[in-house]
Every structure is written in structure tokens, then in C-alpha cells.
Amino acid sequence: MTIGEVHSKLDALIKGFPESGYESVPDSVIAELDSFVPEAAGLGMKSGKELIENLVKSLKTRKTGGNTDDSVLVRATALDFYLQNLPNEAVENL
């Protein structure tokens, strides 16, 4: 998978999140998001990998009532910002 493909697929996943009520995000979507962790690592997207991991962890915690929608929103926004500023070519430690 290329950086551009990871970008477009992650962007589509994030854009599909509800504006609130993150506990309603299906487990299948969380698992799909989590599947991008090794892809990001393999492409040298160190920051992207960490942002994805943080969002997945936050979503899982939200589903069990352990945090707030704001906690998930902060992580989703951080990943979205990262994606919007991501170059489409391989760059060390993105």
C-alpha cells in the first residue's frame, strides 16, 4: 500500500465517524482503523502510526464508557490534521 492509499482510506474512515456518540462506532470500523498501524509503520509513518494507535485506544475506551467524546474527538482531529498535511511521497519518519 502507498502513502496515498493509506491517506485516502484513513481519511474516508475518519470522515465517516459521527460528530458525537463515538461509542456507536462499530467494532469493525475500529478493527479496520487498527489494521492501518502496521501499514503506517511499514511506510515509515512513525507519527501516523502513533496517532492511529491513540485513536484506536480512545475509541475502545469510549465504547466501555471510560472516557468522553471530547477525548476521541481530539485524537480524531489530530489524525485528520496529520493526514491533511501528509505528502504523497515517502519521507523519513512521517
MODELLER restraints for C-alpha pairs under 7 A, 6 or more apart:
rsr = mdl.restraints
at = mdl.atoms
rsr.add(forms.Gaussian(group=physical.xy_distance, feature=features.Distance(at['CA:3:A'], at['CA:43:A']), mean=6.90, stdev=0.5))
rsr.add(forms.Gaussian(group=physical.xy_distance, feature=features.Distance(at['CA:3:A'], at['CA:88:A']), mean=5.74, stdev=0.5))
rsr.add(forms.Gaussian(group=physical.xy_distance, feature=features.Distance(at['CA:3:A'], at['CA:89:A']), mean=6.73, stdev=0.5))
rsr.add(forms.Gaussian(group=physical.xy_distance, feature=features.Distance(at['CA:4:A'], at['CA:88:A']), mean=5.25, stdev=0.5))
rsr.add(forms.Gaussian(group=physical.xy_distance, feature=features.Distance(at['CA:7:A'], at['CA:83:A']), mean=6.06, stdev=0.5))
rsr.add(forms.Gaussian(group=physical.xy_distance, feature=features.Distance(at['CA:11:A'], at['CA:80:A']), mean=6.90, stdev=0.5))
rsr.add(forms.Gaussian(group=physical.xy_distance, feature=features.Distance(at['CA:14:A'], at['CA:76:A']), mean=6.89, stdev=0.5))
rsr.add(forms.Gaussian(group=physical.xy_distance, feature=features.Distance(at['CA:17:A'], at['CA:25:A']), mean=6.86, stdev=0.5))
rsr.add(forms.Gaussian(group=physical.xy_distance, feature=features.Distance(at['CA:20:A'], at['CA:69:A']), mean=6.24, stdev=0.5))
rsr.add(forms.Gaussian(group=physical.xy_distance, feature=features.Distance(at['CA:21:A'], at['CA:69:A']), mean=6.49, stdev=0.5))
rsr.add(forms.Gaussian(group=physical.xy_distance, feature=features.Distance(at['CA:22:A'], at['CA:59:A']), mean=6.93, stdev=0.5))
rsr.add(forms.Gaussian(group=physical.xy_distance, feature=features.Distance(at['CA:22:A'], at['CA:62:A']), mean=6.83, stdev=0.5))
rsr.add(forms.Gaussian(group=physical.xy_distance, feature=features.Distance(at['CA:22:A'], at['CA:69:A']), mean=5.97, stdev=0.5))
rsr.add(forms.Gaussian(group=physical.xy_distance, feature=features.Distance(at['CA:23:A'], at['CA:62:A']), mean=5.49, stdev=0.5))
rsr.add(forms.Gaussian(group=physical.xy_distance, feature=features.Distance(at['CA:23:A'], at['CA:63:A']), mean=4.36, stdev=0.5))
rsr.add(forms.Gaussian(group=physical.xy_distance, feature=features.Distance(at['CA:30:A'], at['CA:56:A']), mean=6.18, stdev=0.5))
rsr.add(forms.Gaussian(group=physical.xy_distance, feature=features.Distance(at['CA:33:A'], at['CA:56:A']), mean=6.94, stdev=0.5))
rsr.add(forms.Gaussian(group=physical.xy_distance, feature=features.Distance(at['CA:34:A'], at['CA:52:A']), mean=6.99, stdev=0.5))
rsr.add(forms.Gaussian(group=physical.xy_distance, feature=features.Distance(at['CA:34:A'], at['CA:53:A']), mean=6.92, stdev=0.5))
rsr.add(forms.Gaussian(group=physical.xy_distance, feature=features.Distance(at['CA:34:A'], at['CA:56:A']), mean=6.25, stdev=0.5))
rsr.add(forms.Gaussian(group=physical.xy_distance, feature=features.Distance(at['CA:37:A'], at['CA:49:A']), mean=5.21, stdev=0.5))
rsr.add(forms.Gaussian(group=physical.xy_distance, feature=features.Distance(at['CA:37:A'], at['CA:52:A']), mean=6.47, stdev=0.5))
rsr.add(forms.Gaussian(group=physical.xy_distance, feature=features.Distance(at['CA:37:A'], at['CA:53:A']), mean=6.76, stdev=0.5))
rsr.add(forms.Gaussian(group=physical.xy_distance, feature=features.Distance(at['CA:40:A'], at['CA:48:A']), mean=6.34, stdev=0.5))
rsr.add(forms.Gaussian(group=physical.xy_distance, feature=features.Distance(at['CA:40:A'], at['CA:49:A']), mean=5.28, stdev=0.5))
rsr.add(forms.Gaussian(group=physical.xy_distance, feature=features.Distance(at['CA:41:A'], at['CA:49:A']), mean=5.92, stdev=0.5))
rsr.add(forms.Gaussian(group=physical.xy_distance, feature=features.Distance(at['CA:44:A'], at['CA:92:A']), mean=6.03, stdev=0.5))
rsr.add(forms.Gaussian(group=physical.xy_distance, feature=features.Distance(at['CA:44:A'], at['CA:93:A']), mean=5.33, stdev=0.5))
rsr.add(forms.Gaussian(group=physical.xy_distance, feature=features.Distance(at['CA:44:A'], at['CA:94:A']), mean=6.30, stdev=0.5))
rsr.add(forms.Gaussian(group=physical.xy_distance, feature=features.Distance(at['CA:45:A'], at['CA:93:A']), mean=5.50, stdev=0.5))
rsr.add(forms.Gaussian(group=physical.xy_distance, feature=features.Distance(at['CA:45:A'], at['CA:94:A']), mean=4.34, stdev=0.5))
rsr.add(forms.Gaussian(group=physical.xy_distance, feature=features.Distance(at['CA:46:A'], at['CA:93:A']), mean=5.25, stdev=0.5))
rsr.add(forms.Gaussian(group=physical.xy_distance, feature=features.Distance(at['CA:46:A'], at['CA:94:A']), mean=5.63, stdev=0.5))
rsr.add(forms.Gaussian(group=physical.xy_distance, feature=features.Distance(at['CA:47:A'], at['CA:94:A']), mean=5.75, stdev=0.5))
rsr.add(forms.Gaussian(group=physical.xy_distance, feature=features.Distance(at['CA:48:A'], at['CA:94:A']), mean=6.80, stdev=0.5))
rsr.add(forms.Gaussian(group=physical.xy_distance, feature=features.Distance(at['CA:51:A'], at['CA:79:A']), mean=5.67, stdev=0.5))
rsr.add(forms.Gaussian(group=physical.xy_distance, feature=features.Distance(at['CA:52:A'], at['CA:79:A']), mean=6.85, stdev=0.5))
rsr.add(forms.Gaussian(group=physical.xy_distance, feature=features.Distance(at['CA:54:A'], at['CA:75:A']), mean=6.71, stdev=0.5))
rsr.add(forms.Gaussian(group=physical.xy_distance, feature=features.Distance(at['CA:55:A'], at['CA:72:A']), mean=6.60, stdev=0.5))
rsr.add(forms.Gaussian(group=physical.xy_distance, feature=features.Distance(at['CA:55:A'], at['CA:75:A']), mean=5.28, stdev=0.5))
rsr.add(forms.Gaussian(group=physical.xy_distance, feature=features.Distance(at['CA:55:A'], at['CA:76:A']), mean=6.18, stdev=0.5))
rsr.add(forms.Gaussian(group=physical.xy_distance, feature=features.Distance(at['CA:58:A'], at['CA:71:A']), mean=6.98, stdev=0.5))
rsr.add(forms.Gaussian(group=physical.xy_distance, feature=features.Distance(at['CA:58:A'], at['CA:72:A']), mean=5.60, stdev=0.5))
rsr.add(forms.Gaussian(group=physical.xy_distance, feature=features.Distance(at['CA:59:A'], at['CA:72:A']), mean=6.22, stdev=0.5))
rsr.add(forms.Gaussian(group=physical.xy_distance, feature=features.Distance(at['CA:61:A'], at['CA:67:A']), mean=6.26, stdev=0.5))
rsr.add(forms.Gaussian(group=physical.xy_distance, feature=features.Distance(at['CA:62:A'], at['CA:68:A']), mean=6.42, stdev=0.5))
